[in-house]
Amino acid sequence: MSANCSRRTALVTSSAVAAALLAGACATPVFAADAAPSATALSEIIVTAQKRAENINDVPESLTAIGGEKLDVIRSSGGDIRVLSARVPSLLLESSFGRTFPRPYIRGLGNTDFDLNASQPVSFVYDDVVLENPILKGVPLFDIDQVEVLRGPQGTLFGRNTPAGVLKFDSVKPSQTFGGYGQASVATYGTVNLEGAVGGPIIADTLSGRFSALYQHRDPWIDNTFTHEKNATGGYDEYALRGQLLFTPTPEFNALANLHYFHLDGTPQIFRANIITPGTNDLVPGFDPEKIAQDAQKRSFQKVKEAGGSLKMNYDFGGPVLTSITAYEHVTTLSHGDIDGGFGAAFAPPSGPGFIPFPSESADGLPYHAQWSEEVRLAGKRDALSYTVGAFYFFEDVKIDSFDYNTLAGGALDGFAIQHQKTTSWALFGNADYKLTPRWTVGGGLRYSNDQKDFLAQRFISPIGGGATPVLRANPTSDDVSFNVNTTFALDDNTNLYARAAKGYRAPSIQGRLLFGDTISVARKETLMSYEGGFKSNLFDHRARIDADVFYYKVDNLQLTAVGGGANFNRLINAAHAEGYGFEFDGEAEPIERLIFTAGLSYNHTRIDDPNLTTQPCGDGCTVLDPAGAIPGTVNINGNNLPNAPRWIGNVTATYSIPYGDGEFFAFTDWAYRSSVSFFLYQSKEFTGQYMLEGGVRLGYRAAGDKWEAAFFGRNITNRIQLEGGIDFNNLTGFVNDPRTFGVEVKTKF
């Protein structure tokens, strides 16, 4: 097997239409029916989507695993977790907050809410620990073994708040083999990325450890034309540490301790006033991503500190394995930004760029947060039966501060409100698979979840003269039974067919941002039924792999966030129903030795189904396409697509290596596409993102045995700049993707 073949990226999942396309595209003489057995083969992909290690082809659900070279490449140039967006079928990530607080969407299901208390239907699980708060989900990726994207409801094994799916991250674990790596890169805008890890035995056969570290930096690179300050904003400094100890005193017992820390000192999302051409979704002529014109920029900053730890213990009873995972997470943040994206106001000139009805400058913070979780499960196999049973407990205590500032008075505080929420959840679950025959397996599972939230909010200072509010409270409770049933049939040793039906559940959510409103809103619990079927196949003597699926889901009481609008007030609403259907496809092939392709494609059709559902549209300047609602000042959104739900997502990579000396020269390129999206629940011409296509390249030399590597790389090499999101309560304000970057990188392994 070539060195390049052993490093290939794993990409797998599901859909029927594109399967034929890839099979045709990869058809070369080497794949002829009478071809000799292959000297090389695609490596096996092992996943833990069902909380046990198994071949991805044997898992009866749609998922993608990504790691190795592709994960390293897309993280080049200091990319945060959003680099995964559109690199996996049916997955999109965006943020109006900045490098932290990603907002994930799978199969069109997500949450546009920017509140620090936002509930999301896509769960993040990092080293077997669920990360509930959206700021926790922004921890950087480093020393990662594999990322798994599990699509569709994951309510049985992973629990509540997973009706859309799970992003599962697994770091490299300690072992009794000494080794590690060091990696350094420099790129455009003074971007620096340093990371490394070292691990190995501490006590032979008993104790091993691994220490990993990351440092990322970017210089301020955006000029402020209002203050005439060069390189005024856009930079960041962040670092992260992880230490792990694996204790194995006996063959039956092991314990893995994990401690980690993350620190970010940077800038919030850069909002830019009136960058959209009215009546279109085009950027204004002459738009320059390296320039802003803001009067509150000097007070803008973003700080995050996160720390946590976990202890995972396993005991093997000679068949059944008992696992306990105890974890604690803590995060604080404060982010201060110029929300209107301009300077002055129409009534307080000078002002601009364009029409600024009023200034907006605010900050949000988590002064206190604590999350405790405990999972105990027993997993085993007896004859044809494989099973997992367990219990889960979760407690979170979070306090949120919201501030508003009078920009025209030098940033004086003129608004202050608080939120405080305690969440207690517990669950019992079980999952089993049974082999009816050597080729036919049936399975299923149940989970009972119970959730309680105790919430209060209060406004002390109103920026619009509304005065203080009394303490407002909400105490929603809910329970639900989620489940899945599935079956897998092996056509032969290389091809599995599967079908799955699953129910997901999201606990009630609370929105209590009181700066511009006097009430809190509570969204009722959300449930989802999903149906999917597909196949997973290795082809041409394991020189190609294709996974494909089709799916349909229907959501009852879909939780939606009405963001902004003319009242500049967030509130939660429930849509009576929503539905989605489509397909997903992943493929990988090595048509000739040292040339490897991967491809992913998805189609997602989503629709809100609630004839009486209305929301308030933009506050100024946009062209609304929806009909007027029954309530004055609102529009009816029945039949609209879900926000940030592209119909099409596609991605391809290609890598080729040429042996030279004891190593090889290599070339790698990756491209990700998503079709147009609507940023809000209502439809408008201006707040609709055009299609996005971003590509990258990496060229370099790799020594034998991966001992060292030197490469040149580029990200967003076509320099396509376009809207990623908008602010709709004030003017045609938006934010855009990062411009093109180039850099060099060196890496060594030992």
N, C-alpha and C positions, 0 to 999 in steps of 0.2 A: 504494500500500500504506500502511495506517495505521501510525503510529509504534508502536502496540501490537503490530500484526502482525509487524513486523520484530524485536520483542524476544521473541517467543514461545519458550517452553521446548521443547526437543526431548525427546520421550519415545517410544521405539520398541522393539518386540520381537516377542512371539509367543503364539496359542491359539484354538481354533476356536469353542468355545461362546460366549465373551463377545463375539466379533466381531459376531454377529448382534444382541446386546444393544445395543452401541454404535451400530451402524448404525440400529437402530430408534429409539434415544434421540435421535440427531442428525437424524433425518429431519424436515425442515421444508420449507415451500414453496420455499425457495431451492434445495433439492436436487432439485426435480422434474426429470424427464427432459427437459422442453422449456425449462428455465431458460436464460436468456442466459448467455454466458460470464462467469465471475467476474471482478470488478475486483481482487480480492485473492486470494492463494494462500498456503498454508503454505510456509514457507521450506524449502529443500533441506537435508537433514542429511548432513553429510560426516563419516565416521569413519575411524579408522586401525586397525580391529580386525585386519586382515591385514597390518599394517605398511606400508600404502600408502593414500593418500587415495582414498576412493571413496564413492559414494552408499550409504547404509545399506540401501536396498532391494536392492542387488546383492551383499550379504554373505550367504553361505549358512549362517547360524547365528543363534541367538537372542541378541540384545543390545539394550540400552537406552542411549541417549545422553541426558544431562541437562546443562543449562547455563542460561545467561541468567537470566531473572527467577526461575524456580523455585529455582535453586541459591542465588541471593541471599536469597530469602525464607526457605528452611528453615534457613539459617545465621544468621538473626536471633537476637538475644539470646545471642550467644556460643556457639552450638552447635559441638561438635566433630564429628569425622567420623561419629559415630553418627547424625547427623541424616539420613543416607541410608537408615537402616533402614526398611523397608516403604514407602519412597518409590519403589521399583523392584520389579517383580514378582520373586518368589522370592528376595529379598535381605533378610537380617536381620543386624543388628550389635548386639552387647551387650558389656559389660565388667564384670568384678568388680574391676578394677584402678583405674579412674578415667577421666580425660579422655584418657589414652593407653592403649595396649595394647587396641585394638578386637579383638573376636572375630567374624569374618565367617562367614556361612553362606549358601550358594547352593544352591537346590533341596534344602535340608535337610542338606547336607554341610558340616561345620565341625569345630571342636575346642574343647571346653570347658576345656582345660588353661589354668591361670593361671601356669605356670612361664615364666620369662624365656627358656627354651630351647625353647618350644613350637613344634611344626611345624604349619602350617595348610594346608588344601587349597585355600584361596582366596589367590591371589597378588595383591600390590599392585605396580603398575608406575607410577612417578611420573616424568614426563618421560623416558620410555624406559628407566628404571633400575629393576630389580627391588629391592624392599625386603623382605628376608627376615625379619629379627628382628621380633617382634610390637611392640616399642616403636617401631621405625622407622615402623610402619604408623599410628601415632597423630599424625604431623605434621599440622598444621592446613591447612585449605583456604583459600587466598586468592589473588586474581588468577588465577583458574582459567578457562580457556577452555571446557573440556568435561570431563565425566566419562563414561566408557564402562564399562558393566557387561556383561562377556562371560560368558554362562552355558554350563555344560557343559565338558567337557575342552578345555583349550587347550594340549595337550602338544606340538604341532608347532612353532608359532612362539614360544611363551612358555615351554615347558619343563616341568621337573619341578615338583612341588608345586602343580600347577594342575588337578587332576582335577575340582574343583568349578567353577572358573572364574577370572576375572581382574577386578579393579577397576583401571581404567586412568585416570590423571589427567594432564591436559595443561595446563600453565600458559600464559598469554598470552606470546607470543614477541616479541622486539624487531623493529622494522621501521624503514623510512626515513621514516615519517610520525610527526611529533611528536604526542604525546597522553598521556593518563593519566586518573586519577580520584582523588577523595578521598571518604571515607565515614566518618561518625561516628554512633554511636547510644548512647543511654542507656536503661536498662530497669530493671525491678524488681530488688531485691536489690543495688543499686549496680552493675549490670552495665554495662560500658563496652566498646564495640567501635570501634576506630579502624583504618582500613586505607587504603591508597592505592598508587598506582603512577605512574611517569612514565617515558617512553621516547621514543626518536626517533633521528635521525641524529647521529652524532659526527663521522664523515667522510663526505661525500656519496657515495652509491652504493657505499661500501666497508665502513663500520663503523657499526653501530647498537647501542644498548643499552637496557636496561629495568631499573629498580630498583623492587622491591615490598616493602612492609612491612605488618605486622599487629601490633596490640596488643589484648589482651583481658584484662578484669579483672572480678572479682565480689567483693563484700564478703563476709566471713563472715556467714552468715544463719541458722545453726542454733544454738539455745540448748542448753547442756548442763545438764540439771536435776540431775545428780549433783554437779557442781562449782558450780552456781548461776551459771555464767558466761553472760552474754548474748552472742549473736553469736560463738560460740566456734569454729566451723568451717564448711566448705563453700565458702570463697573460693578464688580463684586469681589469679595474674598470669602471663601468658604473652606472648611476643613472637616474631616470626619475620621473617626478612629473606631476600630473594632478589635476586641480581644476575646479569644475563645480558648477554653481549656476542656479537653476530653479526658475523662477519668474512666478507666476500664480495669477495675481491680479483679474481676472474675470474668470468665467467658459469658456468664449469664447477665451481668449488670454493667451498664455504662451510664455516665452522666455528662452532659455537655452544658457548660456555663458560657454565657455570652453577655458581654458588656459593651456598650457602644455609646458614642457621643458625636453630635453634629453641631456645627456653628456656622451661621451665615451672617455676613455683614455686607449688604448690597443695596440695590435700588428696587423699588416696586415696579410694577408694569408701567411702561411709558405711554401715557395717554396723549393724544395729539388732536387738538381742536380742529374741526371742519376740514378733515383731510379727505372727505368723500364728496365727489362731484354730485350736486343735487340732481335727483331724477335717475341716477345710475348707481352702480356699486363700484365705479372706477375711482382710483385715487386721483386727487386734484392734479392738474398739469404741473410739472416741475417739482413734484413731491421728492424730498430728500430725506432718507431715513437717518442721516447723520445730523439732522437739525431739528430743534424744537423751539417754541417760543412760549415760555411759561414764567409766571411770576411767583410761583410757590415752590419751584424746583429745588431751591437751596435748602428747603426744610424737608425734602423728600428723603426717606431712608427706609430700609427694611432690615430687621434683625430677627434671627431665629436661633434658639438654643434648644437642643433635644438630647435627652439622655435616657437610657433604659437598660434593662437586663432581663435575661431569661435563664431558666434552668430546665433542661429537658432530660428526663431520666427514663431508661428502658430496662425492664427486667423480663428475661426470657424464661418462662416456666417449662421449657422443653417442648414448645409448640406455640401456645398462646403467648403473646408479648404484651406486657402492661406498660403503657406510656403515660407519663405525667409531664405537662408543660406549664410552668408557672412563670408569669411575665409581668413586668412593670414598665410603663412608658410615661415620660414626662416631657412636655414641650411648652415653651413660652415664645411669644412673638410680639412685635410691635411694628406696624407698617404704616407709613405716613406718605400720602401722595397728593399730587395736583390732579384732581379728578376731571375738572373741566378742560384741562389740556391746553389752556391759553393764558392770556393776561388781561387784567382789567375786566370791565363789563360795559355793555352798551350805555348804561346810565352813569358810568364812571370812567370816561375815556382818559388816556388812550386804551384801546382794547383790540383784541384780535388773537390769532388770525381769524378772519371772518367775524360772524355775529356771535357775541358772547352774551346771552341773556342775563346771566348772573354767575359769579365765581363759585367754585366748589373745591374745597380743600378739606380732607378728612383723614382720620387714622383709625385703625382697629388693632386691638391687642388681646393677647391671652396672658393675663398676669398670673394665672394659676391653672394648671392642668395636671391631672393624675389619672392613669388608667391601669387597672389591675385585671388580669385574666388568668384563668386556670382551666385546663382541659385534662381529663383523665379518660383514657380509652384502652380497650382490650381488643387486640386483633389476632386472628389466628386462622388456621386452615385444618379442616378435618375431612379427609377423603375428598369428595367433590365440592365441599362447601368451604368458601372463604367468607370471613365475617369481620365486622368492626362494630363494637358497641361502646358508648361512652357518655360522658356528661361534660357540660361546659358552664362556666360562670364568668360574668363580665361586670365590672363596675367602672364608671367614669365620672369624674367630678371636674367640671370646666367652668371657668369664669371668663367673661368677655367684656372688654371696655370698648366703647365707640365714642369717638371725638369728632367734633366739627370745629373748623377754624375760620375766622373772618379774614380772608386774604387781603381785603382792602384796608384792614386795620393792622397790617403787619403780621398776620397770623395769630391774632388773639383768640383764645378759646371762647367759643360762643355756643357750644353744644356738647353735652355729655350724657351718656346712658350706659347702663350695665345689663348684663344677662348672667344668670347662674343656673346651671343645669346639672342634676345628678341622674345618672342612668344606671339601672340595675337590671341585668338580664341573666337568665339561666336556661339551659336546654338539656334534653335527653335525646340521644340519637342512636340509630342502628342502621347498618348497611350490610348486605350480603350478596354473594354471587354463588350460583350453583351450576355445575356442569351436568346438563342432562345427558349429553353424549360428548365424546371427545371433540366434536366440532360445534356444539350448540350450548351456549351459556345463557342463563337468565339471571336477572338480579334486580335489586331494588332496595329502598331504604325509607325510613321515617325519621322525622325530627319534630319534637314538641318544643316550642319556644315560648318564653314568657318574658315580657318587657314592661318596665315601669320607668317613667320619667317624672322628676320633680323639678319644675322650672319656675323661675321668677325673673322679672325684668322691671326696670324703672328708669325713667328719664328724669334727670335733675336739672338740666339746662336745655332749653329749646333754641335752635338757631333761627327759627321762624316765629318766635314770640308766643309759642303755644304753652309755655310754662311747664312746671313739673307735673309728672303723673303719679298716681298712687302706685304701690307695688302691685304688679299684675302677675297672676299665677296661672299655671296650667299643670295638670297631673294626669296625662293620658296613660292608660294601661292597655295592654293587648296580649293575646296569645294566639298561636296558630300552629297547625300541623302542616309541615311541608313534606314532600316525598319525591321519589323518583322510581320509575320502573324502566327496565331496559332489557334488551336481548342482543346477543352477538352470535353470528353464524359464520364459521370459517368455510369459505368456498374451497380453499386449498391452503397450503402452508403459507402462502404469501398474501392472501386477500381475505379480509373480514368485512361482512356487512353488519350494520348495527341499526337499532331503532331505540329511541328514548322518549319518554314522556316525564315531565318534571314540573313540580309546583314550587314557586319561590315566594318569599314573603319579605316585606320591608315594614319595620315598626313605625308607629306614628312619629311625625316630625313636628318640630316647633320652630317658628320664626318670630323673633322678638326684637327686631331692629326698630327702636322707638325714636330715633333722632327726628324723623320727618313724619311719623305717624303716632297715633295714640292707642293702638290696639296690637295685640299679638294674634297670630294665626296658628292653627293646628291642623295638620293634614292627617286624615285617618289612615289606618294601615292599608298597605298596598299588597295585592296578591297577583301572581302571574302564572298562567299555564302555558307550557311550551311543549312543542312536538318537533322532533327532528329525526332524520334518518340519513345514513350515508355509508360510505365504504372507505377502507384504508387498505392500501395495497403497495407491495414491493414488486417492481417490474424489472424485466430484462436482467435476470441474475443479480438482483439488488443493485443495479446501476441507476435505478430511478425509483422514486417514491411519490405516490399520489394519494391525497386524502381529500374527500369531498363530502358535502352534506347539503341538504335542504332543510329549512325550518319554518315554523309558524308559531307565533305566540299571541296571546291576548291578555291584557292587563286590566284588572278591575281596580277602580279607585286610584288610578295613576297619580302619584304625587308630582306636582309641577310647581315651579317657582315663577311667579310673575315678577320679573326683575325690572326695577326702574320705572320707566314710563313717565308720563307728565307729572305724576305726584312724587316721583323720586322715592318710592316706598316699596319695599319688598313684601310680598305676602305669599303664603302657601295656598294652593288650591288643589282639589282633586278632580281629575277628569273621570267621568263615569267609566269610560273604556278607552283603550288604545290597542292597536294591533300592529304587528310587524311580520313580514315574511321575506324570504330571500334565500341566498345560498352562500357558501364559503368554500374555498379551494386553496390547498397548499400543495406545492410540488417541489421536488428536488431531483436533479439528474446530473450524472457525469457521462455525457455522450462520448467523450474521448478522455483519455487519461490526462489529469491535471486541469481540465476545464469543467467547472462546476457551475450549474445554474440553480437558483431557487426562484420560485414565483408564488405569489399569493393574490387572490382575487375574491372580492365579496360584493354582493348586491343586497341592499337593505331598503325595503319599502316600509315606511312607518306612517301611521295615520291616527290622529286624535278623533275619537268617536264620542261626541257629547254635544247634541244640538243646542244646549243652553249655556255652554261654556263661553265666557267672555273675559277679556282682559283689557287693561288700558294700554294704548299704543304709545309711541314716542312722544316726547314733550315738545320737540321743536324740529322742524326742517325735513322730516322724512316723508316719503310717499307711501302711505299705507294701502295695501292691496286687499285687505279683508273687509267684509261688509260691516256696517254699524251694528252694535249689539243692542239688546233691549234696554240696557242701562245707559243713560246718556254719558258720552265720553269714553265708551268702551267699543271694542270690536269683537265680533264673533269669530272664534278660532276653530270651530268644528271642521274637521277634514284636513287641517293643516298637518304637515310633517312635524315630527318632533324636532326641537332645536338641536343644532350641531349633529345632525344625523344625515351624513352624505349617502346618496344612493349607491355610489361606487367607491370602493377602495381597492387599489392595486399596488403591488410592489414586486420588484425583481432585483436580483443580485446576480453578478457573474464574476468569477475569479479564475485566473489562469496563471500558471507558474511555468517557468523555464529553468531547468537545472543549469547551474553554473558553478564550477568549482565544487566545494563541499556543500553548497547551499543552493538557493534558487532565487531568481528574480520573480516578482509577482505583481499582478495588477488586479485590483478589485474595484467594482463600481456597484452602487446601489441607488435605486430610484423608488420613490414613494409618491402615490397619487391619491387624492381624494377629490370627489366631485363637489359641486357647490353646496353650501349649507346656509340655513337661516340661523341668525344669532339669537333670536327671541321667539316667543310663542306665536306672536303675530307675524304676518308676512309684510315685508316692505322691500322696495327696490334698493334702498341704500344699505340697510343692515342685512345684506345677503352676501356671504363670502363667495367669491369666484372659486373656480377649481384651483387646487394647489398641486404643483408638481415640484418636488425637490430632489436633487441628485447629489451624489457624492462620489469621490474617487480616491483611491489609495494606491500608490506605486512605491515599490521598495525592494529591498534585498533581505533575505532571511537565511541565517546560517544553519548548518546542519543541526538537527536535534533541537531546533528553536532556541539555541543558546543566546542569540541576539538578533535584533531586527532593526533596520533603519528604513523610514518611509517618509514620503511626501503625501499630504492629504489635502483635500478640499471638500467643503460642505456648502450646500446650496450653490453649486458651481455655476448655474445659469443666472444667479443673482435675481431670481424672481421675488419681488417684494409686493405683498398684498395684505389685505385686511385679514386678521385672525379673530377680531371681535370688535364690539362697539360699546359706547356709553350713550344711552338713548334719552336721558331725561333733560338734557341741556341743549346740545347742538350735535352736529354730525361728527362727533368725536369717535376715534377708533384707535386700535393698536395693531401693529404689524409684526410679521415674522423677522427673524434675524437675517441680515444681509450675508453675502458670500464671505467665507473665510478660507484662508489657506494656511498651512502650517507644516512643520516637520516633527517627527517623533522618533525616539529611540526606545527600545525595550530589551531587557535582558531577563532570561530565566536561569534559575540555578536549583 
